[in-house]
Amino acid sequence: MLNLHHTKINMSYSMDEPINRLKVVLAEKNRTNRWLAKQLGKSEITVCRWAQNKVQPSLDQLVEIAKILDIDVKVLINNTKD
């Protein structure tokens, strides 16, 4: 039997390739982290961390961002296949 009670699972992304393309898409749309944060009702720090790929927005948040930016949600995520 596997006891996970005291086991910590690292869920951070460790690959060199960024997961999301938020920084690129915002630049393409001539929008800022501040602008997006205001649209979402989030702090600018939160959006900045997403754009830097330090943490990732949830799928629900990605869908909301895509709607705000009027793009397909797939544009916000880097392709994982060559």
C-alpha positions in Angstrom: 0.0 0.0 0.0 1.3 3.4 -0.9 1.1 6.1 1.8 0.9 9.6 0.3 0.0 11.3 3.5 3.4 12.9 4.0 4.5 12.8 0.4 4.9 16.1 -1.4 4.3 16.0 -5.1 6.0 18.6 -7.2 3.5 19.9 -9.8 5.8 22.6 -11.2 6.7 22.8 -14.8 10.4 22.1 -15.3 10.9 22.1 -19.0 12.7 24.9 -20.8 9.8 25.6 -23.1 7.1 28.0 -21.6 3.7 26.5 -21.3 1.6 29.5 -22.2 2.1 32.2 -24.8 0.3 35.0 -22.8 3.2 37.4 -23.0 3.5 37.0 -26.8 -0.2 37.2 -27.4 -0.5 40.4 -25.3 2.3 42.0 -27.3 0.6 40.9 -30.6 -2.6 42.5 -29.4 -0.9 45.6 -28.1 -2.2 45.0 -24.6 -0.5 45.1 -21.2 -0.5 42.9 -18.2 -2.2 45.8 -16.3 -5.0 45.9 -18.9 -5.6 42.2 -18.8 -5.6 42.2 -15.0 -8.2 44.9 -14.9 -10.4 43.0 -17.4 -10.1 39.8 -15.3 -10.4 41.5 -11.9 -7.0 40.0 -10.9 -3.9 41.6 -9.6 -1.3 42.8 -12.1 1.2 40.6 -10.2 -0.9 37.5 -10.9 -1.1 38.2 -14.6 2.7 39.1 -14.7 3.5 35.7 -13.1 1.3 34.0 -15.8 3.0 35.9 -18.6 6.4 34.9 -17.2 5.3 31.3 -16.9 6.2 31.3 -13.2 2.7 29.9 -12.5 -0.1 28.9 -14.9 -3.6 30.1 -15.1 -6.4 27.5 -14.7 -8.1 26.2 -17.8 -11.2 28.3 -16.9 -9.0 31.3 -16.7 -7.3 30.6 -20.0 -10.8 30.3 -21.6 -11.8 33.7 -20.1 -8.5 35.3 -21.3 -9.1 33.9 -24.8 -12.6 35.4 -24.8 -11.3 38.8 -23.6 -8.6 38.8 -26.3 -11.0 37.4 -29.0 -8.8 34.5 -29.8 -9.0 30.7 -29.8 -7.8 29.3 -26.4 -5.3 27.1 -28.3 -3.4 30.3 -29.3 -2.5 30.8 -25.6 -0.8 27.4 -25.2 2.5 26.3 -26.7 2.4 23.2 -28.9 3.9 20.3 -27.1 4.5 18.2 -30.2 7.2 18.8 -32.7 
